[in-house]
Amino acid sequence: MDSYKKDLRDFLFRGLMFESEATGFQKAGIQIGADLSAADEKLLAEQIAPFSISRRNNAIEMARLYALLHCFENEVRFLIRSTLEENEGVDWWEKLPQKVKGHAKSRQETAFKDSWLEGEKEDLLGFVDFGMLAAIIIEKWSFFEDIMPSQHWLKQRMEELEKSRNFIAHNRMLLPSEFNRIYMYIADWNRVIGL
């Protein structure tokens, strides 16, 4: 093995060893790397400072839910994409119901017309409404039945989470009992799916 390959291998190995050890240190409460949380908190405090304390507190509380729902929704999209790619091939999108494809395509076209609005615009699954995600899974149930307990289980959780999601997306405050329902449903989903 020439010197360059050996140096590269050693560098990569040391990086893997450090990453492995860093996780242990972090679990023990030892900080590894830069702590950006203080800078992030300061920036957030500056941005929302003009608003009342009550509004700021509500915003911070709702931000936790938004982050959770963002992760959840995108994990559902990932599950759909990976399961259908595995079972139907790379052209899985073409095998979805026309209603789903047409709706997503229309929303994508609108996004491209709004050229001033920057963001991810290529992924058609990203333009599928939250409520339609359950419909895709049910339409392709034979690929998901080993993952989820039942269609009823799926529909119940997705319908209730969609209502909460829409409430949050329109900047309305939820009661603590709704926070608990969202946490419970997503924890249940993660347990069943194996996250």
N, C-alpha and C positions, 0 to 999 in steps of 0.2 A: 504494500500500500504506500503510495507516494505521500510526501510530507503534507501537501495541501489537503488530501482526503482525510489523513489522520487528524490534522488540526481541526477540520470541519466536524469530524465525528466526535472528537473530544469536546468541542464547543457545544455541540448539540446535546451530548450526554450530560455535561455540567448544567446546561439549562434545564434539562428534564429533572435532574437531581435537585436543583434549586427549587423548581416548581413543586416537586413532591414534598420537600422539607418546608417550603413556605406555607403550604396548606396547614401543616401541623402547627407551625408558629402562630398563624392567624387564629386557629381554633383555640389556642392557649391565650389569646388576647394580645399577642405581640404584633404591632403594625409592621407590615412589609410594604415598601414603596411609598409613594406620595399619598397624603391624606387630602383628597379633594373635597371631602364632605363639608369642611368648614368654609371653603371658598364657595361651594355650591349653595350652602345655607346663606352666606352673606349676599350672594347675587340674588337669590330668591327674595330675601328680606328687602333688598333695595328695590326690586321690581314691584313688590306688592305693598310697599310702605305707604303709598298714598291712600290706601283703602282702610276702612274701619277694622279694628281688631277682630270683631265678630266675623266680618267677611273674610279676613285673612285666615282665621282659625278654621272656618268652614272650608276654604279653598285647600288648605294643607290636608285636612282630613279627607276631602274628596279626592285629592291627588293620589293618595294611597290606593283608593279603589280604582281610579283610572289606570294606574300602573298595573294592578293585578288583572283587570279586564283586558288591557292591551296584551299582556303576556298570554292570558288564556285564549283570547280570540285568535291570536297568531299561532298558538300551539294547535288549535283545532284546524286551522288552515294547513299547517304542516302535516298533521295526521292525515287529512284528506289527500293532500298531494302525494305524500310518500306511500300511502296505502294503495291509492289508485295507480300510481306509476308502477309499483311493484306488481300489481295484479292485471293491469290493462295496458301497460306500456307507456312510452313517452307521449303518445297521442291520447292519453286519458281524457284530456279536456274536450276533445271532439266527441266523446261518447257520453257527455252529460246532456241532460234535457235541454232542448232548445230555449225554453223560457229562462233558464239560469244563464246560459251562454249569451242570449240576446240582451238580458238586463245588464250583465257585466260589461259587454262590449259597448253598450250605450253609455254607461257611466265612464268607461275608459275614454271614449271619444270626447265626452264633455270635459274630462280632465285634460286631454291634449289641447282642446280649444282654449282652455284657461292656461295659456302658455306662461303667464306670469307666476302661476302657482307651481312651485318646485316641489318635487317629491317623487317617490316611486310610482311609475305609471305603466310599466310593462307587464306586470303580473296580473293577468285577468282574474285569478282567484281572489286577489286583493280587492277587487271591485264587486265581489259577491256580497250581498247584504248578510249581516249576521244571521238573520232568521232563515236564510236560504242554505246556510251551512248544514243544518240538521236535515233539510230536504235532500241535499246531495247524499249524505250518509244513508238516509233511509232508501233513497233510489238505488243505491249500490250496497244494500244491506248485506248481501252475501259475503262481501269483503270485510265487513265490520262486525258481524254477529259474534265472532270469537273474541272481540275486544270489549264489547259493551253488553250489559245484561239484557237489555230489551229496547225496542223502539220507543216504548212508553217512557222508560227511564230517560232516554236521550231527549225526547220531545219535552218532557216536563221540565228538565233542567235548562234546556236551551231557551224555551219560551219564557221562563221566569228570569233567566239571566239577560235575555234580550230586553225585557221591560226595564230592568235595572240599568242596563247599559245605555238605553235611550234616555233614561232619566238623567244619568250622569253626563251623557254627551250634550245635553241641553242645559247643563250647568244648574241643575236643581239639586237641592240638598236632600239626602236620604236620612231616614231615622236610623239609630243604632241597630234596631232589630233587622233592618234590611242589610246593613253591613254584615251582620252575623250570617244571614241567609246566603249572601254572596260568598263569604269565606267558606261556609259549609259546603255549598254546591261545588265550588271549584276544588276544594280539598277532596271531596268525594270523587269528582272527575279524575283528578290526579292519581288517586289511589287505584281506581278502576283501570285507568289507561296505563298505569305503571310509571308515572313520573316521579 
